[in-house]
Amino acid sequence: MQLYEVIRWGNDSDDPLTGGSSGPDTCFLVRADAVEQAAALVDKELARTPSELVRSWAGAVYLLGTDAASGSNAQILRGPYIQNAYRYGWRHWYRDERDEPWTEKFD
């Protein structure tokens, strides 16, 4: 299993300075076998609390590393937590629409 950070851009706060799509991001730490599986778990969670300020699905996934735990179930381990998403050189995937395939970016 792999560890992923799954990100929805922005957050659902209505605070004019720190909320909405330009505010800190909504992040989840997820254990899963693949990017698509990690994102599907988060999309399901985000759909429970729809917002008019931000999308109700993830737009980015970062591969953090390999999970060393003995469990074999895909699950959200932590989140949602609100912080500015930052990629530290990890592999990364993006999509612009909910039903688009994930595209790995190389830079």
Secondary structure, 3 states (H helix, E strand, C coil): CEEEEEEECCECCCCCCCCECCCCEEEEEEEECCHHHHHHHHHHHHHCCCCCCCCCCCCEEEEEEECCCCCCCCEEEEEEEEECCCCCCCCEEECCCCCCCCEEECC
